[in-house]
Amino acid sequence: MRGWNGAWLGVALALLSSGAVAAEDHLWAKAGATEAAVAADLETCVKEARSVPVRSKMTTPIVVGGGVLAGAAGGAAAYLLESAILRHGPLDWAGQAVLHRCMRRRDYLWTPLTPDEAGALQQASHDGRTAVVEKFYSEDLSTRLAEVAAAAPQALPEARPAPLTFAGLSLDPAAMVVTKGVAADDDVVLRGPVGVTRTATLRNPIDVSHTAHADAGTVFYEVVGAAPWDHGETYWCGPFAGRVNGCLSNADHGYDLWWASGAGPYAGGPGIEGLSLATSAIALDPTDTPALGPYRLEVKARWFTVYAVMVEIDVLVARRRIKLLQNLVAYASDGTAVLPFWTHRLVLRRNRESGGGVQANFTSDGDGKGWLDAKPPT
């Protein structure tokens, strides 16, 4: 197979680090995978990774133990970043993390090359690099794959199946109560109790840098990613020194730490910036007992235009109001704006008679769509 290696091999080696500490060259591999199959899967995963909003063309530094490595590709990888990246655009740290996650979801292992393979790859011409890769995939990799799997870091617990969750909250739309009458700016239109999916206590401290420190005993919240690129990925979100909250997820090299997008560890989930942690095993002990409570959800109509209404969703816990989400929802031609609520719909009808505001109705005819599916104004 000639010609495709530049399209995906460069991406496969994109996390090769330059700097004082050398990182190994790797390729993705799994039992029985052919070169063509790897190429096709990598192409799909690069497209998926490009769905993450790009914050910068350079990656965020990778934290390894107590040292920091440059996250941008260097050395042998630098000239291999070709077709796939050029076709689909640059990948920053978050894009690379999603690329790796996508390949893991397809059962690939991030497999280190031997010193001889890595040396041959770095010294070879274009055709020579192709030959190194072809030889790698032509061999029986079962023993190497078993060794990679055995050496993998301890995985964080996976989320348990739950009927309806958003970020770290468990929702029961049937328990929500709608406010009658006309709602003005900043009025609550819907409220009701919510819970947390699950919490866990950090058994050992995380201490790899001044921005990535959490003490033993820190409480983390189970969060199922809601972004299109998450595909149900499990995150554990909690407070870190130097930042309000961060969300941990499993990664090939150890763990990824995503700075949280919300004000509370259970509100908002992971953002699109963070660090890659190659540290000792992170141990979390899950519990079904909430660390705080009771929790209440409130939906507010914040302000209105002739085209849309701003909807704010807040979580109230321990006398704190934490903003979970804010959406600008468009009015349809019949004067209604709809906030999807999975099994229900919150229908806000524009009130023309009193000069503003909306009247809320909460119906049980939802189609499975959630808050992120609300129609914005065009």
C-alpha positions as CSV (number, residue, x, y, z in Angstrom):
1,M,0.0,0.0,0.0
2,R,1.8,3.1,-1.2
3,G,0.8,6.7,-0.8
4,W,-1.5,6.4,2.3
5,N,1.2,6.2,5.0
6,G,1.8,10.0,4.9
7,A,-2.0,10.5,5.4
8,W,-2.2,8.6,8.7
9,L,1.3,7.6,9.9
10,G,2.0,11.3,10.5
11,V,-1.1,11.6,12.6
12,A,-0.3,8.4,14.4
13,L,3.1,9.8,15.4
14,A,1.7,13.3,16.1
15,L,2.2,13.0,19.9
16,L,5.9,12.3,19.5
17,S,7.4,14.8,21.8
18,S,10.6,16.8,21.4
19,G,12.6,18.2,24.3
20,A,14.8,16.9,27.1
21,V,12.9,13.7,27.6
22,A,12.5,11.5,24.5
23,A,9.2,9.8,23.8
24,E,8.8,6.6,21.8
25,D,7.5,6.3,18.3
26,H,4.1,4.5,18.2
27,L,1.7,3.1,15.7
28,W,-1.9,2.0,16.3
29,A,-2.4,-1.7,16.1
30,K,-5.0,-4.4,16.9
31,A,-5.2,-8.1,16.2
32,G,-5.9,-8.9,12.6
33,A,-5.9,-5.3,11.4
34,T,-4.6,-4.8,7.9
35,E,-2.8,-1.6,6.7
36,A,-5.9,-0.6,4.7
37,A,-8.2,-1.0,7.7
38,V,-5.9,1.1,9.9
39,A,-5.7,3.8,7.3
40,A,-9.5,3.9,6.9
41,D,-10.2,4.0,10.6
42,L,-7.6,6.7,11.1
43,E,-9.1,8.8,8.4
44,T,-12.5,8.5,10.1
45,C,-11.0,9.4,13.5
46,V,-9.2,12.5,12.1
47,K,-12.5,13.8,10.8
48,E,-14.1,13.2,14.2
49,A,-11.3,14.9,16.0
50,R,-11.7,18.0,13.7
51,S,-15.3,18.4,15.0
52,V,-13.8,19.7,18.3
53,P,-13.5,23.5,18.2
54,V,-9.8,24.4,17.6
55,R,-8.4,26.8,20.2
56,S,-4.9,26.9,18.7
57,K,-2.7,25.1,16.2
58,M,-0.2,24.1,18.8
59,T,-1.0,21.5,21.5
60,T,-1.1,22.2,25.2
61,P,2.0,21.0,27.0
62,I,2.0,17.3,28.0
63,V,2.7,16.7,31.7
64,V,4.7,13.5,32.3
65,G,5.4,12.7,36.0
66,G,6.9,15.9,37.3
67,G,8.3,17.2,34.0
68,V,6.7,19.0,31.1
69,L,7.2,18.0,27.5
70,A,6.4,20.0,24.4
71,G,3.1,18.8,23.0
72,A,3.7,19.8,19.4
73,A,5.1,17.1,17.1
74,G,8.8,17.2,16.6
75,G,11.7,15.0,15.4
76,A,10.7,12.3,13.0
77,A,7.0,13.2,13.2
78,A,7.4,16.7,12.0
79,Y,7.7,15.9,8.3
80,L,5.1,13.1,8.5
81,L,2.1,15.4,9.2
82,E,0.7,15.3,5.7
83,S,-2.5,14.5,3.9
84,A,-5.0,13.7,6.7
85,I,-4.2,16.9,8.7
86,L,-3.9,19.0,5.5
87,R,-7.3,17.8,4.3
88,H,-9.2,18.1,7.6
89,G,-7.3,20.9,9.4
90,P,-4.9,21.1,12.3
91,L,-5.4,19.3,15.6
92,D,-4.7,20.9,18.9
93,W,-4.5,19.1,22.2
94,A,-8.2,18.4,22.4
95,G,-8.3,17.2,18.9
96,Q,-5.4,14.8,19.4
97,A,-7.1,13.5,22.6
98,V,-10.3,12.8,20.7
99,L,-8.3,11.2,17.9
100,H,-6.8,8.7,20.3
101,R,-10.1,8.1,22.0
102,C,-11.7,7.3,18.7
103,M,-9.0,4.8,17.8
104,R,-9.3,3.2,21.3
105,R,-13.1,2.8,20.7
106,R,-12.2,0.8,17.7
107,D,-10.0,-1.5,19.9
108,Y,-6.6,-0.2,18.7
109,L,-3.7,-0.1,21.1
110,W,-1.0,2.7,20.9
111,T,1.9,0.4,20.3
112,P,5.5,1.4,20.8
113,L,8.0,0.6,18.0
114,T,11.2,-1.2,18.8
115,P,14.4,0.9,18.9
116,D,15.4,-0.7,15.6
117,E,12.0,0.2,14.0
118,A,12.0,3.7,15.3
119,G,15.6,4.2,14.1
120,A,14.9,2.8,10.7
121,L,11.8,5.0,10.4
122,Q,13.7,8.2,11.3
123,Q,16.6,7.5,8.8
124,A,14.5,6.2,5.9
125,S,13.4,8.0,2.8
126,H,9.7,8.3,1.9
127,D,9.6,4.8,0.3
128,G,11.8,3.5,3.1
129,R,9.3,4.7,5.7
130,T,6.5,2.9,3.8
131,A,8.6,-0.3,3.9
132,V,9.1,0.0,7.7
133,V,5.4,0.4,8.3
134,E,4.5,-2.4,5.9
135,K,6.9,-4.7,7.7
136,F,5.4,-3.7,11.1
137,Y,1.9,-4.7,10.0
138,S,3.0,-7.9,8.2
139,E,4.3,-9.4,11.5
140,D,2.5,-11.3,14.2
141,L,1.8,-8.6,16.7
142,S,-0.1,-10.7,19.3
143,T,2.7,-10.9,21.8
144,R,3.4,-7.2,21.6
145,L,-0.3,-6.2,21.8
146,A,-0.6,-8.4,24.9
147,E,2.3,-6.7,26.5
148,V,0.9,-3.2,25.7
149,A,-2.5,-4.2,27.2
150,A,-0.8,-5.6,30.3
151,A,1.1,-2.4,30.8
152,A,-1.9,-0.1,30.3
153,P,-2.5,2.3,33.2
154,Q,-5.3,1.5,35.7
155,A,-8.5,2.7,34.0
156,L,-10.9,5.1,35.7
157,P,-14.4,3.6,36.5
158,E,-16.9,3.7,33.6
159,A,-20.2,5.4,34.1
160,R,-23.1,3.1,35.1
161,P,-26.1,3.0,32.7
162,A,-28.6,5.6,33.7
163,P,-32.0,6.4,32.2
164,L,-31.4,10.2,31.8
165,T,-28.4,12.3,32.6
166,F,-26.8,15.5,31.6
167,A,-23.2,16.3,32.8
168,G,-23.1,14.9,36.3
169,L,-26.8,15.2,37.0
170,S,-29.6,12.6,36.9
171,L,-32.8,14.0,35.7
172,D,-36.5,13.1,36.2
173,P,-38.6,15.3,33.8
174,A,-41.8,14.0,35.3
175,A,-40.9,15.6,38.6
176,M,-40.5,19.1,37.1
177,V,-43.1,21.7,37.8
178,V,-44.0,24.5,35.4
179,T,-44.7,28.1,36.5
180,K,-48.1,29.3,35.5
181,G,-48.8,32.7,34.1
182,V,-46.6,35.1,32.1
183,A,-42.9,35.0,32.9
184,A,-40.9,38.2,32.7
185,D,-37.2,38.7,32.4
186,D,-35.2,36.4,34.8
187,D,-38.3,34.6,36.0
188,V,-38.2,30.8,36.7
189,V,-40.4,28.9,34.3
190,L,-39.6,25.4,35.4
191,R,-38.2,23.8,38.5
192,G,-37.7,20.5,40.2
193,P,-35.4,18.1,42.0
194,V,-32.3,16.6,40.4
195,G,-29.7,14.2,41.7
196,V,-26.0,13.4,40.9
197,T,-25.2,10.4,38.9
198,R,-22.4,9.1,41.2
199,T,-19.5,10.5,43.2
200,A,-16.0,9.0,43.9
201,T,-13.3,9.8,46.4
202,L,-9.7,10.2,45.2
203,R,-7.6,7.6,47.1
204,N,-4.2,9.0,46.2
205,P,-3.1,12.6,45.6
206,I,-2.6,13.9,42.0
207,D,0.6,16.0,42.1
208,V,2.3,16.5,38.8
209,S,2.4,20.3,38.5
210,H,1.1,23.4,40.3
211,T,-2.0,23.5,38.0
212,A,-2.7,19.7,38.3
213,H,-2.9,19.0,42.0
214,A,-5.7,17.4,43.9
215,D,-5.5,16.1,47.5
216,A,-6.4,12.6,48.5
217,G,-10.1,12.6,49.7
218,T,-11.1,15.1,46.9
219,V,-14.7,14.3,45.7
220,F,-15.1,13.7,42.0
221,Y,-18.4,13.6,40.1
222,E,-19.3,11.0,37.4
223,V,-20.1,12.9,34.2
224,V,-21.1,11.4,30.8
225,G,-19.8,13.7,28.0
226,A,-22.6,15.4,26.1
227,A,-20.6,16.9,23.2
228,P,-20.9,15.3,19.8
229,W,-17.3,14.0,19.9
230,D,-17.7,12.4,23.4
231,H,-19.7,9.3,22.3
232,G,-20.7,8.6,25.9
233,E,-17.1,9.0,27.3
234,T,-16.9,8.9,31.1
235,Y,-15.3,11.8,32.9
236,W,-14.7,12.3,36.6
237,C,-14.9,16.0,37.5
238,G,-13.6,17.7,40.6
239,P,-11.6,20.6,42.0
240,F,-7.9,21.1,41.2
241,A,-5.4,23.6,42.6
242,G,-4.9,26.6,40.2
243,R,-8.2,26.0,38.4
244,V,-11.7,25.7,39.7
245,N,-12.6,22.3,38.3
246,G,-11.1,19.7,36.0
247,C,-12.4,16.4,34.4
248,L,-10.3,13.2,34.2
249,S,-10.7,10.7,31.4
250,N,-8.8,7.6,30.4
251,A,-6.1,7.9,27.8
252,D,-3.4,5.7,26.1
253,H,-0.6,7.3,28.0
254,G,-2.4,7.5,31.3
255,Y,-5.1,10.1,31.7
256,D,-6.3,13.3,30.2
257,L,-7.2,16.3,32.4
258,W,-9.8,18.6,30.8
259,W,-10.4,21.9,32.4
260,A,-14.1,22.0,33.2
261,S,-16.5,24.3,31.3
262,G,-18.9,24.9,34.2
263,A,-18.7,26.5,37.6
264,G,-19.4,23.3,39.5
265,P,-17.7,19.8,39.1
266,Y,-21.1,18.4,38.1
267,A,-22.1,21.3,36.0
268,G,-21.0,21.7,32.4
269,G,-18.5,18.8,32.1
270,P,-15.2,19.0,30.3
271,G,-14.1,21.9,28.1
272,I,-11.6,21.8,25.2
273,E,-8.4,22.7,27.0
274,G,-6.3,20.6,29.3
275,L,-3.2,18.4,30.0
276,S,-2.2,14.9,29.2
277,L,-1.1,13.1,32.4
278,A,1.4,10.2,32.4
279,T,1.5,9.7,36.1
280,S,1.1,6.8,38.6
281,A,-2.3,5.2,38.7
282,I,-5.2,7.4,39.7
283,A,-7.5,5.5,42.0
284,L,-11.1,6.6,42.5
285,D,-13.5,4.9,45.0
286,P,-17.1,5.4,43.7
287,T,-20.0,5.8,46.2
288,D,-23.7,6.1,45.8
289,T,-23.9,8.7,48.6
290,P,-24.0,12.3,47.2
291,A,-21.4,14.6,48.7
292,L,-23.8,17.5,48.8
293,G,-27.5,18.0,48.5
294,P,-30.4,18.4,48.0
295,Y,-30.1,19.5,44.4
296,R,-32.7,21.6,42.5
297,L,-32.9,22.5,38.8
298,E,-34.3,25.8,37.7
299,V,-35.0,27.0,34.1
300,K,-35.2,30.8,33.7
301,A,-36.3,32.9,30.8
302,R,-33.6,35.5,30.9
303,W,-34.4,38.0,28.2
304,F,-36.4,38.2,25.0
305,T,-36.2,39.5,21.4
306,V,-38.8,39.3,18.7
307,Y,-36.9,36.3,17.3
308,A,-35.7,34.4,20.4
309,V,-35.7,33.9,24.1
310,M,-32.6,33.3,26.2
311,V,-33.0,30.2,28.4
312,E,-30.8,29.7,31.4
313,I,-30.5,26.4,33.3
314,D,-29.2,26.5,36.9
315,V,-28.4,24.0,39.6
316,L,-29.0,25.1,43.2
317,V,-27.1,23.2,45.8
318,A,-25.9,24.2,49.3
319,R,-27.2,27.8,48.9
320,R,-25.2,28.2,45.7
321,R,-26.6,28.8,42.2
322,I,-24.4,27.3,39.5
323,K,-25.1,28.1,35.9
324,L,-25.3,24.8,33.9
325,L,-26.3,26.0,30.5
326,Q,-27.5,29.1,28.6
327,N,-29.2,28.7,25.2
328,L,-30.7,31.2,22.8
329,V,-33.8,29.5,21.5
330,A,-35.6,30.7,18.4
331,Y,-39.3,31.4,18.1
332,A,-41.1,29.4,15.4
333,S,-43.6,30.9,13.1
334,D,-46.4,30.1,15.6
335,G,-44.6,32.2,18.3
336,T,-43.3,29.3,20.3
337,A,-39.7,28.5,21.4
338,V,-39.1,24.9,22.4
339,L,-36.4,23.6,24.8
340,P,-36.2,19.8,24.2
341,F,-36.3,17.9,27.5
342,W,-35.7,14.3,26.3
343,T,-39.1,12.7,27.3
344,H,-40.7,16.2,27.6
345,R,-40.7,19.6,25.9
346,L,-40.7,23.0,27.5
347,V,-42.7,25.2,25.2
348,L,-42.4,29.0,25.7
349,R,-45.1,31.0,23.9
350,R,-44.3,34.6,23.2
351,N,-46.7,36.8,25.0
352,R,-47.9,39.6,22.7
353,E,-50.7,41.1,24.8
354,S,-48.7,42.4,27.8
355,G,-45.7,43.7,25.8
356,G,-43.3,40.9,26.6
357,G,-42.5,37.8,28.5
358,V,-43.5,34.2,27.7
359,Q,-46.0,31.6,28.9
360,A,-44.6,28.2,29.7
361,N,-46.1,24.8,29.1
362,F,-44.3,21.5,29.9
363,T,-45.5,18.6,27.7
364,S,-44.7,14.9,27.8
365,D,-44.3,14.5,24.1
366,G,-40.5,14.7,23.8
367,D,-38.6,12.9,21.0
368,G,-35.4,12.0,22.9
369,K,-33.6,15.2,22.1
370,G,-32.1,17.3,24.9
371,W,-31.1,20.8,25.7
372,L,-28.2,21.0,23.3
373,D,-30.6,20.3,20.4
374,A,-32.7,23.5,20.9
375,K,-33.0,25.5,17.7
376,P,-31.0,28.7,17.7
377,P,-32.0,31.8,15.8
378,T,-30.6,32.0,12.2
